[in-house]
């Protein structure tokens, strides 16, 4: 099954629950007119319309969120598209495709972190994989909270931890500890990440309940 089909199947089985009118519009637009590329290959989402006016409505809506949407004419069709990975990830989350968003983030983060880590001289493959997998898990937890409850729902300390981890994929925990406003040990930083993971698990459980 292609990634695009997986997204459509998830959206068909999920009820958007944030800003319902906009979320429902984005959800229906993708199901009816959308297509998304496999993120392991490249980042690209598009919507194909037969008339210009309908494509213009979607284009304006996507831009209203601050996303870098563009449009082109392809034969007799009008295509609205986005290529920025952050925009595509935000779209999936906002439309309600949280699982697909996490899969998209998994692929995106793996590529980004792999590129960064591979620049480190004399790193063993096992250590690279361990570092990447740890960051993927931590980032997934943070991104899920960000796209559902928002990072402002966290305490100051957890929000600081989340932003430091999310914005510095190449850094080790020891390096991140040096960036906190107040000194914290490695074990203390890991404890904060664990608290974030617990919150993300609670959100995942709520989403699963919504689908029952």
PASEBA-1860 file (N, C-alpha, C; in nm, 3 decimals):
! residues 212
1> XXXXXXXX> 0.085/-0.119/0.000/0.000/0.000/0.000/0.089/0.124/0.000 ~ 0.061/0.221/-0.087/0.141/0.342/-0.095/0.114/0.431/0.026 ~ 0.208/0.521/0.052/0.192/0.614/0.164/0.069/0.701/0.144 ~ 0.045/0.744/0.020/-0.069/0.829/-0.010/-0.201/0.760/0.022 ~ -0.211/0.634/-0.014/-0.333/0.557/0.014/-0.351/0.541/0.165 ~ -0.240/0.519/0.236/-0.247/0.504/0.381/-0.301/0.630/0.447 ~ -0.256/0.745/0.398/-0.305/0.872/0.452/-0.454/0.886/0.430 ~ -0.500/0.856/0.309/-0.643/0.868/0.279/-0.726/0.773/0.365
9> XXXXXXXX> -0.677/0.652/0.383/-0.751/0.556/0.465/-0.761/0.603/0.609 ~ -0.652/0.661/0.660/-0.657/0.711/0.797/-0.755/0.827/0.810 ~ -0.752/0.919/0.716/-0.840/1.036/0.722/-0.987/0.996/0.710 ~ -1.015/0.894/0.630/-1.154/0.849/0.614/-1.208/0.791/0.745 ~ -1.119/0.740/0.828/-1.162/0.675/0.952/-1.143/0.763/1.076 ~ -1.108/0.890/1.055/-1.083/0.977/1.169/-1.167/1.104/1.159 ~ -1.214/1.148/1.272/-1.289/1.273/1.280/-1.196/1.382/1.328 ~ -1.179/1.487/1.248/-1.093/1.598/1.286/-1.151/1.663/1.411
17> XXXXXXXX> -1.065/1.697/1.508/-1.117/1.748/1.634/-1.059/1.883/1.675 ~ -0.983/1.948/1.586/-0.930/2.078/1.620/-0.965/2.177/1.510 ~ -1.033/2.287/1.549/-1.080/2.385/1.452/-1.153/2.311/1.341 ~ -1.267/2.254/1.374/-1.333/2.154/1.292/-1.358/2.196/1.147 ~ -1.398/2.321/1.124/-1.430/2.361/0.987/-1.307/2.357/0.898 ~ -1.195/2.414/0.944/-1.072/2.414/0.864/-1.015/2.274/0.851 ~ -1.011/2.201/0.962/-0.956/2.066/0.960/-1.036/1.975/0.868 ~ -1.169/1.988/0.874/-1.255/1.905/0.788/-1.235/1.941/0.642
25> XXXXXXXX> -1.216/2.069/0.613/-1.193/2.113/0.476/-1.064/2.053/0.420 ~ -0.958/2.058/0.501/-0.829/2.003/0.457/-0.838/1.852/0.440 ~ -0.905/1.789/0.534/-0.923/1.644/0.528/-0.996/1.603/0.401 ~ -1.109/1.667/0.374/-1.190/1.632/0.256/-1.117/1.665/0.126 ~ -1.040/1.774/0.128/-0.965/1.813/0.008/-0.862/1.707/-0.029 ~ -0.795/1.653/0.073/-0.695/1.551/0.042/-0.759/1.421/-0.004 ~ -0.866/1.380/0.064/-0.933/1.256/0.026/-0.983/1.263/-0.118 ~ -1.036/1.377/-0.156/-1.098/1.392/-0.289/-0.996/1.425/-0.399
33> XXXXXXXX> -0.899/1.511/-0.368/-0.811/1.562/-0.473/-0.661/1.541/-0.447 ~ -0.625/1.492/-0.328/-0.485/1.491/-0.289/-0.404/1.368/-0.324 ~ -0.275/1.386/-0.319/-0.177/1.279/-0.338/-0.049/1.323/-0.269 ~ 0.019/1.229/-0.203/0.143/1.262/-0.133/0.250/1.160/-0.167 ~ 0.370/1.209/-0.184/0.482/1.123/-0.220/0.533/1.046/-0.099 ~ 0.595/0.932/-0.122/0.660/0.856/-0.016/0.772/0.942/0.041 ~ 0.767/0.978/0.170/0.868/1.067/0.229/1.009/1.009/0.230 ~ 1.022/0.879/0.213/1.155/0.819/0.208/1.226/0.858/0.079
41> XXXXXXXX> 1.147/0.902/-0.019/1.206/0.941/-0.148/1.219/1.093/-0.158 ~ 1.109/1.164/-0.149/1.114/1.310/-0.151/0.986/1.365/-0.087 ~ 0.987/1.494/-0.057/0.874/1.557/0.008/0.788/1.630/-0.096 ~ 0.665/1.584/-0.111/0.578/1.646/-0.210/0.433/1.605/-0.184 ~ 0.346/1.705/-0.172/0.203/1.680/-0.160/0.133/1.770/-0.261 ~ 0.031/1.717/-0.328/-0.038/1.798/-0.427/-0.186/1.766/-0.432 ~ -0.261/1.861/-0.486/-0.406/1.849/-0.502/-0.438/1.889/-0.646 ~ -0.506/1.801/-0.718/-0.532/1.823/-0.860/-0.680/1.855/-0.883
49> XXXXXXXX> -0.705/1.973/-0.939/-0.842/2.019/-0.965/-0.864/2.038/-1.115 ~ -0.989/2.025/-1.155/-1.023/2.046/-1.295/-1.057/2.192/-1.324 ~ -1.081/2.270/-1.217/-1.114/2.412/-1.237/-1.025/2.499/-1.150 ~ -0.994/2.617/-1.199/-0.901/2.708/-1.135/-0.957/2.765/-1.005 ~ -1.085/2.794/-1.002/-1.144/2.857/-0.884/-1.133/2.769/-0.760 ~ -1.157/2.640/-0.775/-1.147/2.548/-0.662/-1.004/2.538/-0.611 ~ -0.909/2.534/-0.703/-0.768/2.526/-0.662/-0.727/2.655/-0.591 ~ -0.784/2.767/-0.633/-0.751/2.896/-0.570/-0.800/2.901/-0.426
57> XXXXXXXX> -0.915/2.841/-0.400/-0.969/2.838/-0.264/-0.876/2.761/-0.171 ~ -0.830/2.644/-0.217/-0.739/2.563/-0.136/-0.606/2.635/-0.117 ~ -0.555/2.694/-0.224/-0.427/2.765/-0.217/-0.432/2.873/-0.110 ~ -0.540/2.950/-0.110/-0.555/3.057/-0.011/-0.563/3.001/0.130 ~ -0.633/2.890/0.146/-0.647/2.829/0.278/-0.511/2.779/0.329 ~ -0.434/2.711/0.246/-0.303/2.661/0.285/-0.210/2.777/0.324 ~ -0.214/2.884/0.247/-0.129/3.000/0.276/-0.170/3.068/0.405 ~ -0.299/3.058/0.440/-0.346/3.122/0.563/-0.283/3.060/0.687
65> XXXXXXXX> -0.233/2.937/0.673/-0.165/2.870/0.784/-0.016/2.901/0.785 ~ 0.028/2.978/0.687/0.169/3.011/0.679/0.251/2.908/0.603 ~ 0.182/2.816/0.536/0.251/2.712/0.459/0.287/2.763/0.320 ~ 0.396/2.711/0.267/0.449/2.757/0.139/0.385/2.681/0.022 ~ 0.260/2.710/-0.001/0.185/2.644/-0.109/0.199/2.721/-0.240 ~ 0.202/2.647/-0.350/0.212/2.707/-0.482/0.116/2.636/-0.577 ~ 0.099/2.691/-0.695/0.009/2.629/-0.792/0.069/2.633/-0.932 ~ 0.039/2.531/-1.011/0.082/2.526/-1.150/-0.032/2.469/-1.234
73> XXXXXXXX> -0.026/2.494/-1.364/-0.124/2.437/-1.456/-0.057/2.319/-1.526 ~ -0.119/2.202/-1.515/-0.063/2.081/-1.575/-0.164/2.029/-1.676 ~ -0.134/2.044/-1.802/-0.229/2.010/-1.909/-0.359/2.087/-1.886 ~ -0.468/2.017/-1.859/-0.596/2.085/-1.836/-0.630/2.096/-1.687 ~ -0.537/2.054/-1.604/-0.563/2.054/-1.460/-0.490/2.168/-1.389 ~ -0.539/2.202/-1.270/-0.477/2.304/-1.186/-0.429/2.235/-1.058 ~ -0.299/2.242/-1.036/-0.237/2.166/-0.927/-0.185/2.260/-0.818 ~ -0.229/2.234/-0.695/-0.177/2.305/-0.578/-0.081/2.210/-0.508
81> XXXXXXXX> 0.037/2.259/-0.472/0.135/2.167/-0.414/0.220/2.234/-0.306 ~ 0.282/2.150/-0.223/0.378/2.196/-0.122/0.496/2.099/-0.121 ~ 0.615/2.153/-0.099/0.736/2.071/-0.098/0.816/2.084/0.032 ~ 0.776/2.177/0.118/0.846/2.194/0.245/0.802/2.084/0.342 ~ 0.898/2.010/0.394/0.865/1.897/0.481/0.788/1.939/0.605 ~ 0.824/2.053/0.665/0.754/2.100/0.785/0.608/2.131/0.753 ~ 0.585/2.191/0.637/0.448/2.225/0.597/0.364/2.099/0.577 ~ 0.424/2.000/0.511/0.351/1.876/0.485/0.320/1.804/0.616
89> XXXXXXXX> 0.416/1.801/0.706/0.396/1.737/0.836/0.284/1.808/0.913 ~ 0.286/1.941/0.912/0.182/2.018/0.981/0.046/1.994/0.917 ~ 0.042/1.983/0.785/-0.084/1.958/0.716/-0.144/1.825/0.761 ~ -0.063/1.721/0.763/-0.112/1.589/0.803/-0.167/1.592/0.944 ~ -0.095/1.658/1.033/-0.140/1.666/1.172/-0.269/1.745/1.184 ~ -0.275/1.858/1.115/-0.393/1.945/1.127/-0.516/1.878/1.067 ~ -0.496/1.804/0.958/-0.610/1.737/0.895/-0.657/1.617/0.976 ~ -0.575/1.571/1.071/-0.616/1.461/1.157/-0.545/1.330/1.131
97> XXXXXXXX> -0.449/1.329/1.038/-0.377/1.205/1.006/-0.254/1.193/1.095 ~ -0.275/1.172/1.225/-0.164/1.174/1.320/-0.069/1.056/1.301 ~ -0.120/0.940/1.273/-0.032/0.825/1.252/0.054/0.845/1.128 ~ -0.009/0.894/1.021/0.066/0.920/0.898/0.169/1.030/0.920 ~ 0.133/1.129/1.001/0.228/1.235/1.031/0.350/1.178/1.103 ~ 0.326/1.086/1.197/0.437/1.026/1.269/0.524/0.941/1.176 ~ 0.461/0.870/1.082/0.538/0.792/0.984/0.621/0.886/0.896 ~ 0.559/0.998/0.858/0.628/1.098/0.776/0.747/1.154/0.853
105> XXXXXXXX> 0.724/1.189/0.981/0.831/1.243/1.065/0.942/1.141/1.084 ~ 0.903/1.014/1.098/1.002/0.907/1.115/1.099/0.908/0.997 ~ 1.044/0.910/0.877/1.128/0.908/0.757/1.210/1.036/0.745 ~ 1.147/1.149/0.774/1.215/1.279/0.762/1.328/1.292/0.863 ~ 1.299/1.257/0.987/1.399/1.269/1.092/1.516/1.173/1.067 ~ 1.482/1.052/1.025/1.588/0.954/0.999/1.686/1.007/0.894 ~ 1.632/1.066/0.788/1.720/1.119/0.684/1.804/1.235/0.736 ~ 1.740/1.326/0.809/1.812/1.444/0.859/1.919/1.406/0.959
113> XXXXXXXX> 1.881/1.322/1.054/1.977/1.285/1.158/2.088/1.197/1.101 ~ 2.050/1.108/1.009/2.150/1.021/0.947/2.256/1.104/0.876 ~ 2.213/1.209/0.807/2.307/1.296/0.737/2.400/1.367/0.835 ~ 2.343/1.411/0.948/2.424/1.481/1.048/2.522/1.387/1.117 ~ 2.469/1.273/1.159/2.553/1.180/1.235/2.664/1.122/1.148 ~ 2.633/1.100/1.021/2.734/1.041/0.931/2.853/1.133/0.908 ~ 2.837/1.262/0.944/2.949/1.354/0.929/3.046/1.344/1.047 ~ 3.005/1.273/1.149/3.093/1.256/1.265/3.198/1.149/1.232
121> XXXXXXXX> 3.323/1.185/1.247/3.433/1.095/1.210/3.446/0.979/1.308 ~ 3.469/0.861/1.251/3.498/0.739/1.329/3.384/0.693/1.420 ~ 3.261/0.724/1.384/3.147/0.674/1.462/3.115/0.532/1.416 ~ 3.091/0.445/1.509/3.054/0.309/1.473/2.908/0.306/1.427 ~ 2.878/0.215/1.335/2.743/0.204/1.281/2.640/0.180/1.390 ~ 2.675/0.097/1.487/2.582/0.065/1.595/2.547/0.189/1.675 ~ 2.646/0.274/1.700/2.622/0.396/1.776/2.538/0.495/1.696 ~ 2.561/0.498/1.566/2.483/0.587/1.480/2.336/0.546/1.485
129> XXXXXXXX> 2.312/0.417/1.469/2.174/0.367/1.470/2.107/0.395/1.603 ~ 2.181/0.375/1.712/2.126/0.399/1.846/2.090/0.545/1.864 ~ 2.178/0.633/1.818/2.153/0.777/1.830/2.032/0.819/1.749 ~ 2.022/0.769/1.627/1.911/0.804/1.539/1.779/0.755/1.597 ~ 1.777/0.630/1.639/1.653/0.572/1.692/1.605/0.644/1.818 ~ 1.700/0.683/1.902/1.665/0.755/2.025/1.603/0.890/1.991 ~ 1.665/0.961/1.897/1.613/1.092/1.860/1.477/1.080/1.792 ~ 1.461/0.980/1.707/1.333/0.960/1.639/1.222/0.942/1.741
137> XXXXXXXX> 1.244/0.856/1.839/1.143/0.830/1.941/1.111/0.956/2.020 ~ 1.216/1.027/2.063/1.196/1.149/2.141/1.125/1.257/2.059 ~ 1.165/1.271/1.935/1.105/1.374/1.849/0.960/1.341/1.816 ~ 0.931/1.215/1.796/0.793/1.174/1.770/0.702/1.212/1.886 ~ 0.749/1.186/2.007/0.671/1.220/2.126/0.644/1.370/2.132 ~ 0.748/1.448/2.108/0.736/1.594/2.115/0.644/1.646/2.005 ~ 0.661/1.593/1.883/0.581/1.639/1.770/0.433/1.607/1.791 ~ 0.404/1.492/1.848/0.266/1.454/1.873/0.201/1.551/1.972
145> XXXXXXXX> 0.273/1.585/2.077/0.221/1.681/2.175/0.203/1.818/2.109 ~ 0.301/1.856/2.028/0.297/1.986/1.961/0.176/2.000/1.870 ~ 0.142/1.892/1.799/0.034/1.898/1.701/-0.103/1.866/1.760 ~ -0.109/1.831/1.886/-0.239/1.802/1.948/-0.269/1.902/2.059 ~ -0.201/1.888/2.170/-0.225/1.978/2.283/-0.144/2.106/2.275 ~ -0.033/2.102/2.199/0.055/2.219/2.191/0.160/2.215/2.302 ~ 0.279/2.265/2.270/0.388/2.262/2.368/0.363/2.356/2.485 ~ 0.275/2.454/2.466/0.242/2.545/2.576/0.166/2.473/2.687
153> XXXXXXXX> 0.115/2.354/2.658/0.044/2.277/2.761/0.142/2.212/2.859 ~ 0.271/2.211/2.823/0.373/2.152/2.909/0.421/2.252/3.014 ~ 0.481/2.203/3.120/0.544/2.292/3.217/0.662/2.360/3.149 ~ 0.711/2.468/3.210/0.823/2.541/3.149/0.944/2.448/3.126 ~ 0.974/2.366/3.226/1.091/2.279/3.217/1.076/2.177/3.105 ~ 0.956/2.117/3.094/0.935/2.017/2.988/0.931/2.083/2.850 ~ 0.875/2.203/2.842/0.873/2.274/2.714/1.015/2.309/2.670 ~ 1.097/2.354/2.765/1.237/2.384/2.734/1.308/2.259/2.683
161> XXXXXXXX> 1.285/2.149/2.752/1.346/2.021/2.713/1.302/1.979/2.573 ~ 1.172/1.991/2.547/1.116/1.951/2.417/1.177/2.032/2.304 ~ 1.185/2.164/2.322/1.238/2.251/2.216/1.387/2.227/2.194 ~ 1.462/2.206/2.302/1.605/2.180/2.287/1.628/2.050/2.211 ~ 1.551/1.945/2.245/1.568/1.816/2.177/1.524/1.825/2.031 ~ 1.413/1.892/2.007/1.358/1.899/1.871/1.445/1.983/1.779 ~ 1.503/2.090/1.830/1.577/2.184/1.747/1.726/2.153/1.735 ~ 1.772/2.050/1.807/1.915/2.017/1.802/1.936/1.867/1.783
169> XXXXXXXX> 1.894/1.813/1.669/1.901/1.668/1.646/2.041/1.610/1.650 ~ 2.141/1.695/1.623/2.278/1.644/1.617/2.345/1.639/1.753 ~ 2.283/1.698/1.853/2.346/1.708/1.985/2.318/1.588/2.074 ~ 2.417/1.555/2.156/2.400/1.448/2.255/2.325/1.505/2.375 ~ 2.279/1.418/2.464/2.210/1.462/2.585/2.304/1.548/2.670 ~ 2.430/1.509/2.676/2.528/1.585/2.754/2.540/1.728/2.700 ~ 2.538/1.743/2.569/2.547/1.876/2.509/2.419/1.958/2.535 ~ 2.305/1.890/2.530/2.179/1.959/2.555/2.170/2.010/2.699
177> XXXXXXXX> 2.227/1.934/2.791/2.225/1.975/2.932/2.292/2.111/2.951 ~ 2.389/2.141/2.869/2.463/2.267/2.882/2.383/2.386/2.830 ~ 2.271/2.359/2.760/2.191/2.466/2.702/2.070/2.503/2.788 ~ 2.042/2.426/2.890/1.926/2.454/2.975/1.951/2.580/3.058 ~ 1.842/2.649/3.092/1.854/2.774/3.167/1.913/2.748/3.304 ~ 1.869/2.639/3.369/1.925/2.599/3.497/2.000/2.467/3.478 ~ 2.110/2.447/3.548/2.190/2.324/3.532/2.107/2.198/3.555 ~ 2.132/2.097/3.474/2.063/1.970/3.488/2.159/1.858/3.449
185> XXXXXXXX> 2.152/1.747/3.519/2.239/1.633/3.489/2.181/1.554/3.372 ~ 2.261/1.461/3.317/2.213/1.376/3.209/2.093/1.294/3.254 ~ 2.101/1.239/3.374/1.989/1.160/3.424/1.865/1.247/3.443 ~ 1.887/1.372/3.483/1.775/1.463/3.498/1.709/1.495/3.365 ~ 1.791/1.513/3.262/1.739/1.542/3.129/1.661/1.422/3.075 ~ 1.717/1.303/3.096/1.647/1.181/3.054/1.514/1.166/3.128 ~ 1.513/1.205/3.254/1.389/1.197/3.333/1.282/1.289/3.272 ~ 1.325/1.408/3.226/1.231/1.500/3.161/1.177/1.440/3.032
193> XXXXXXXX> 1.264/1.378/2.954/1.221/1.316/2.829/1.124/1.202/2.856 ~ 1.146/1.132/2.967/1.054/1.024/3.004/0.915/1.079/3.036 ~ 0.911/1.191/3.105/0.782/1.255/3.137/0.709/1.295/3.008 ~ 0.785/1.345/2.912/0.727/1.382/2.783/0.672/1.258/2.712 ~ 0.745/1.148/2.721/0.701/1.023/2.660/0.570/0.975/2.722 ~ 0.558/0.988/2.852/0.435/0.947/2.921/0.315/1.028/2.870 ~ 0.335/1.159/2.853/0.228/1.245/2.803/0.190/1.205/2.661 ~ 0.291/1.175/2.577/0.264/1.134/2.439/0.188/1.003/2.434
201> XXXXXXXX> 0.221/0.911/2.524/0.150/0.783/2.529/0.004/0.803/2.566 ~ -0.021/0.897/2.656/-0.158/0.927/2.696/-0.237/0.982/2.577 ~ -0.173/1.069/2.499/-0.239/1.125/2.381/-0.267/1.016/2.279 ~ -0.169/0.927/2.258/-0.188/0.817/2.163/-0.304/0.729/2.206 ~ -0.316/0.706/2.335/-0.426/0.626/2.387/-0.559/0.692/2.363 ~ -0.563/0.826/2.376/-0.687/0.900/2.351/-0.725/0.892/2.204 ~ -0.625/0.903/2.115/-0.653/0.895/1.971/-0.707/0.759/1.931 ~ -0.650/0.654/1.994/-0.697/0.519/1.964/-0.840/0.502/2.010
209> XXXX> -0.873/0.563/2.123/-1.010/0.554/2.176/-1.106/0.625/2.083 ~ -1.063/0.736/2.021/-1.149/0.809/1.929/-1.185/0.724/1.807 ~ -1.095/0.629/1.772/-1.119/0.548/1.652/-1.203/0.425/1.681 ~ -1.224/0.395/1.807/-1.301/0.274/1.843/-1.448/0.291/1.806
END
